[in-house]
Amino acid sequence: MTMRTGPRNLITDVEGLKVGNASDARLKSGVTVVLCDEPATAGVQVLGGAPGTRETDLLEPHNSVQTVNAVVLSGGSAFGLDAASGVQAALRENGIGFAVGEHRIPIVPAAILFDLHNGGDKAWGKYPPYRELGNEAVKTAALDFGIGTAGAGTGALTAGLKGGLGSASTVLPSGITIGALVAANPMGSVTIGESRYFWAAPFEVGHEFGGFGYPAPMPEDATRVRLKFRDPAAIANTTIAVIATDAVLTKAEAKRLATAAHDGFSRAIWPTHTPADGDLVFALATGASGKTLTGYEAIELYAAAGATMARAIARGVHAATPAEGDPFPVWSSRG
């Protein structure tokens, strides 16, 4: 399968989605929201050992609510779950939500990553700032948005490098578009050893994260486990993501799409899905194409989920920019 990107090479190439970012440079943290123009079928798969979530139970295929209005990715560890309340408030003001009699209840699943140990000022007083950041993120939502040190990726770190917010898209031969959005903050490394080469290199389209390919030969220590912090029990990690498509999917198929997208974590991060990572993927199906996939087309979709996610992870780290007080350098400083 030859891959080509959508016009933006962002998750918003999937018709029916917008993305908004809000961040606080002093805090070194932020929030990213994916807004659905119309309620989207959704699923989730958690494979990390230390997740932090809101409204994920309703996404299981056997539960009643079929669609969601938005998905939130936030920094701040458990404090960041407040971001969904800010998003929910903004949507309610606009009359958006699941109808229950005369009431409208915005359905906003959320996940968080741990970015408290990144040099930012976390002395926020009685209440954390994430509710307001979530509200602000809704107001910035658009088809074009920043990646790297932006939104939920503002304070993200990897093993030895600054992490970031990444996104990528793929247009399949069937005409279906699939897009990924990820806040990459893993315990593991996205590059091979101490080099600038990305583990995700085989899936790169053009030069979207440098175009360096794989080193030849591979370094002898390429697969040596490198961790973000010396204490492997430190739950200061987590990669959280959204995989989206304009295909028509059921809730069960959306969950399978989220599961397949985790392959992108494995292709781009070494190691991943550890007990100290809360790795999670949300899946959204807008159905905007009107197409239901069967047979080989469906297999192509699930394969592209992993490849597109791997690219998004590398792009997020590749685009990170330095800031005062960062504990780790950015990828662009690596020769």
C-alpha positions as CSV (number, residue, x, y, z in Angstrom):
1,M,0.0,0.0,0.0
2,T,1.5,3.3,-1.1
3,M,0.7,6.0,1.4
4,R,-0.1,9.6,0.6
5,T,-1.2,12.3,3.0
6,G,-4.2,14.5,3.0
7,P,-3.8,18.2,2.1
8,R,-2.8,19.2,5.7
9,N,-1.2,16.0,6.8
10,L,-3.3,16.5,10.0
11,I,-6.2,14.6,11.6
12,T,-8.4,17.4,10.3
13,D,-8.1,16.0,6.8
14,V,-10.8,13.7,8.1
15,E,-14.0,15.5,7.2
16,G,-16.1,16.6,10.2
17,L,-13.3,17.3,12.7
18,K,-11.6,20.4,14.1
19,V,-8.8,20.7,16.6
20,G,-8.1,23.3,19.2
21,N,-5.0,23.8,21.4
22,A,-4.5,25.9,24.5
23,S,-1.3,26.0,26.6
24,D,0.5,27.8,29.4
25,A,4.2,28.4,28.8
26,R,4.9,29.0,32.5
27,L,3.0,25.9,33.5
28,K,4.6,23.9,30.7
29,S,1.4,22.1,30.0
30,G,-1.8,22.4,27.9
31,V,-4.9,20.9,26.4
32,T,-5.9,19.7,23.0
33,V,-9.5,19.1,22.0
34,V,-11.0,17.3,18.9
35,L,-14.4,18.7,18.1
36,C,-16.9,16.7,16.0
37,D,-19.1,18.8,13.7
38,E,-21.7,16.1,14.1
39,P,-21.7,13.4,16.8
40,A,-19.2,10.7,15.9
41,T,-19.1,7.0,16.6
42,A,-16.3,6.4,19.0
43,G,-14.3,3.7,20.7
44,V,-11.3,3.4,23.0
45,Q,-8.5,1.0,23.8
46,V,-6.2,1.3,26.8
47,L,-3.0,-0.8,26.8
48,G,-0.8,1.1,29.2
49,G,-0.7,0.2,32.9
50,A,-1.3,3.7,34.4
51,P,-4.2,5.4,32.6
52,G,-6.1,8.5,33.7
53,T,-9.5,8.9,31.9
54,R,-13.0,10.3,31.9
55,E,-16.1,8.9,30.2
56,T,-14.3,5.9,28.7
57,D,-16.8,3.2,30.0
58,L,-19.6,4.6,27.8
59,L,-17.4,3.9,24.7
60,E,-17.6,0.2,25.1
61,P,-19.7,-1.4,22.3
62,H,-22.2,-2.9,24.7
63,N,-23.1,0.5,26.3
64,S,-26.0,2.7,25.2
65,V,-24.5,6.1,24.1
66,Q,-23.4,5.6,20.5
67,T,-21.6,8.9,19.7
68,V,-19.5,11.7,21.2
69,N,-19.2,15.4,20.7
70,A,-15.6,15.9,21.5
71,V,-12.5,14.1,22.8
72,V,-9.9,15.8,25.1
73,L,-6.2,15.1,25.5
74,S,-4.6,17.0,28.4
75,G,-1.5,17.4,30.4
76,G,-1.6,17.7,34.2
77,S,-2.0,14.1,35.3
78,A,-5.3,13.6,37.1
79,F,-5.6,17.4,37.6
80,G,-5.9,17.6,33.8
81,L,-9.2,15.7,33.8
82,D,-10.8,19.1,34.6
83,A,-10.2,20.1,31.0
84,A,-13.2,18.1,29.9
85,S,-15.4,20.2,32.1
86,G,-14.3,23.3,30.4
87,V,-14.9,21.7,27.0
88,Q,-18.3,20.5,28.1
89,A,-19.3,24.0,29.3
90,A,-18.3,25.5,26.0
91,L,-20.4,23.0,24.0
92,R,-23.4,23.3,26.3
93,E,-23.4,27.1,25.7
94,N,-23.8,26.3,22.0
95,G,-26.6,23.8,22.6
96,I,-24.5,20.8,21.7
97,G,-24.9,17.5,23.4
98,F,-26.8,14.3,23.9
99,A,-30.5,15.0,24.2
100,V,-32.2,13.8,27.4
101,G,-35.6,15.4,27.5
102,E,-35.2,19.1,27.5
103,H,-31.5,18.9,28.5
104,R,-28.4,18.7,26.3
105,I,-25.4,16.8,27.8
106,P,-22.2,17.1,25.8
107,I,-20.4,13.7,25.7
108,V,-16.7,14.5,26.1
109,P,-14.3,11.5,26.9
110,A,-10.9,12.6,28.0
111,A,-7.4,11.2,28.9
112,I,-4.4,12.7,30.6
113,L,-0.6,12.4,30.5
114,F,1.8,13.1,33.4
115,D,3.9,16.3,32.8
116,L,4.3,17.5,36.4
117,H,8.1,16.9,36.4
118,N,9.1,19.0,33.4
119,G,10.3,22.3,34.9
120,G,7.1,24.2,34.7
121,D,5.5,26.1,37.6
122,K,2.8,23.9,39.0
123,A,2.0,26.2,42.0
124,W,-1.5,27.1,40.7
125,G,-3.2,27.6,44.0
126,K,-6.4,26.0,45.1
127,Y,-7.7,25.0,41.7
128,P,-5.7,23.8,38.7
129,P,-6.0,25.7,35.4
130,Y,-7.1,22.9,33.1
131,R,-10.9,23.7,33.1
132,E,-10.1,27.1,31.7
133,L,-7.6,25.7,29.3
134,G,-10.1,23.2,28.0
135,N,-12.7,26.0,27.5
136,E,-10.0,28.1,25.6
137,A,-9.1,25.1,23.4
138,V,-12.6,24.9,22.1
139,K,-12.5,28.6,21.1
140,T,-9.4,28.0,19.0
141,A,-10.6,24.9,17.2
142,A,-9.9,25.0,13.5
143,L,-8.8,22.9,10.6
144,D,-5.2,24.1,10.9
145,F,-3.4,23.8,14.3
146,G,0.1,23.7,15.7
147,I,2.0,20.5,16.5
148,G,5.2,20.0,18.5
149,T,5.3,22.1,21.7
150,A,1.5,22.8,21.6
151,G,-1.6,21.9,23.4
152,A,-1.4,18.6,25.3
153,G,2.1,18.2,24.0
154,T,3.4,21.4,25.5
155,G,5.2,19.8,28.4
156,A,5.6,16.2,27.1
157,L,8.9,14.4,27.4
158,T,10.4,11.2,26.0
159,A,13.5,9.2,27.1
160,G,16.2,11.8,26.4
161,L,14.2,14.3,24.2
162,K,11.4,16.7,24.5
163,G,8.1,15.1,23.4
164,G,5.2,16.9,21.7
165,L,1.9,16.9,19.9
166,G,1.9,15.2,16.6
167,S,-0.5,14.6,13.8
168,A,-0.6,12.9,10.4
169,S,-3.1,11.7,7.8
170,T,-3.4,9.0,5.1
171,V,-5.7,8.9,2.1
172,L,-6.3,5.2,1.2
173,P,-6.9,3.8,-2.3
174,S,-10.6,3.4,-1.5
175,G,-10.8,7.2,-1.0
176,I,-11.2,6.9,2.8
177,T,-9.1,9.2,4.9
178,I,-7.6,8.3,8.2
179,G,-5.9,10.7,10.6
180,A,-4.0,10.5,13.9
181,L,-3.4,13.0,16.7
182,V,-1.1,12.1,19.6
183,A,0.5,13.7,22.7
184,A,3.8,11.8,22.9
185,N,5.0,11.6,26.5
186,P,6.4,8.0,26.8
187,M,8.8,6.5,29.2
188,G,10.6,5.0,26.2
189,S,12.5,6.5,23.3
190,V,11.2,7.5,19.8
191,T,14.7,7.5,18.3
192,I,17.2,4.7,17.8
193,G,19.8,4.9,20.5
194,E,21.3,8.3,20.9
195,S,20.9,9.1,17.2
196,R,18.4,11.3,15.3
197,Y,16.9,8.4,13.5
198,F,13.3,7.6,14.3
199,W,12.0,4.2,15.0
200,A,9.0,5.1,12.8
201,A,11.2,5.7,9.7
202,P,9.8,2.9,7.5
203,F,6.4,4.6,7.5
204,E,7.6,8.2,6.8
205,V,5.9,9.9,3.9
206,G,8.3,12.3,2.1
207,H,10.4,14.1,4.6
208,E,7.7,14.8,7.2
209,F,10.1,14.1,10.1
210,G,13.5,14.6,8.5
211,G,13.7,11.9,5.9
212,F,16.7,10.2,7.4
213,G,15.5,6.6,7.2
214,Y,17.3,4.0,9.3
215,P,21.0,4.1,10.2
216,A,23.2,1.6,8.4
217,P,24.4,-0.4,10.1
218,M,22.2,-0.3,13.1
219,P,24.0,0.7,16.3
220,E,24.9,-2.2,18.5
221,D,22.9,-0.7,21.4
222,A,19.9,0.1,19.3
223,T,17.5,-2.0,21.4
224,R,19.0,-1.1,24.8
225,V,16.1,0.0,27.0
226,R,16.3,3.7,27.6
227,L,14.0,5.3,30.2
228,K,12.9,8.8,30.8
229,F,13.9,8.8,34.5
230,R,16.1,6.5,36.5
231,D,13.3,5.2,38.6
232,P,11.3,2.9,36.3
233,A,8.4,2.9,38.7
234,A,8.0,6.7,38.3
235,I,4.5,7.0,36.6
236,A,5.5,10.2,34.8
237,N,4.7,9.2,31.3
238,T,1.8,8.2,29.0
239,T,1.1,8.6,25.3
240,I,-2.5,9.5,24.5
241,A,-4.0,9.7,21.0
242,V,-6.9,9.8,18.7
243,I,-7.3,7.9,15.5
244,A,-10.1,9.1,13.2
245,T,-11.7,8.2,9.9
246,D,-14.4,9.4,7.6
247,A,-15.6,5.8,7.0
248,V,-18.9,4.5,8.5
249,L,-18.0,2.3,11.5
250,T,-20.0,0.7,14.3
251,K,-18.8,1.1,17.9
252,A,-17.2,-2.3,17.8
253,E,-15.4,-1.5,14.6
254,A,-14.2,1.8,16.2
255,K,-12.8,-0.1,19.1
256,R,-11.0,-2.4,16.7
257,L,-9.6,0.7,15.0
258,A,-8.3,2.1,18.3
259,T,-6.7,-1.3,19.0
260,A,-5.0,-1.4,15.6
261,A,-3.7,2.2,16.1
262,H,-1.7,1.0,19.1
263,D,0.5,-0.8,16.7
264,G,1.8,2.6,15.8
265,F,3.0,3.1,19.4
266,S,4.9,-0.2,19.1
267,R,6.5,0.9,15.8
268,A,7.5,4.4,17.0
269,I,8.4,4.0,20.7
270,W,10.8,1.6,22.5
271,P,9.6,0.4,25.0
272,T,5.9,1.1,25.1
273,H,2.8,-0.1,26.9
274,T,4.7,-0.4,30.1
275,P,3.2,-0.5,33.7
276,A,4.4,3.1,34.1
277,D,2.7,4.4,30.8
278,G,-1.1,5.0,30.6
279,D,-1.1,4.5,26.8
280,L,-4.6,5.0,25.3
281,V,-6.1,5.5,21.9
282,F,-9.6,7.0,21.2
283,A,-11.2,6.2,17.8
284,L,-13.6,8.5,16.0
285,A,-15.6,7.6,12.9
286,T,-17.4,10.7,11.4
287,G,-19.0,8.7,8.6
288,A,-18.7,11.8,6.4
289,S,-17.6,9.7,3.3
290,G,-20.8,7.6,3.5
291,K,-18.7,4.5,2.8
292,T,-18.8,1.2,4.7
293,L,-15.7,-0.9,4.2
294,T,-15.6,-4.6,3.7
295,G,-12.9,-7.2,2.9
296,Y,-9.5,-5.9,1.8
297,E,-10.5,-2.2,2.2
298,A,-11.2,-2.8,5.9
299,I,-7.8,-4.4,6.3
300,E,-6.2,-1.5,4.6
301,L,-7.9,0.9,7.1
302,Y,-6.6,-1.0,10.1
303,A,-3.1,-1.3,8.7
304,A,-3.1,2.4,8.0
305,A,-4.2,3.2,11.6
306,G,-0.8,1.9,12.9
307,A,1.3,3.5,10.2
308,T,-0.4,6.9,10.5
309,M,-0.1,6.8,14.3
310,A,3.6,6.0,14.1
311,R,4.2,8.9,11.8
312,A,2.2,11.3,14.1
313,I,4.4,10.3,17.1
314,A,7.6,11.0,15.2
315,R,6.2,14.3,13.8
316,G,5.3,15.5,17.3
317,V,8.8,15.0,18.6
318,H,10.4,16.3,15.4
319,A,8.5,19.6,15.7
320,A,9.1,20.2,19.4
321,T,10.7,23.6,20.2
322,P,12.9,24.6,23.2
323,A,11.8,26.6,26.2
324,E,13.5,27.9,29.3
325,G,13.8,25.3,32.0
326,D,13.3,22.3,29.8
327,P,14.9,19.1,31.4
328,F,15.6,17.6,28.0
329,P,16.8,18.9,24.6
330,V,14.6,19.0,21.5
331,W,15.1,16.7,18.5
332,S,16.4,19.4,16.3
333,S,19.4,19.9,18.5
334,R,20.6,16.3,17.9
335,G,23.3,16.1,15.3
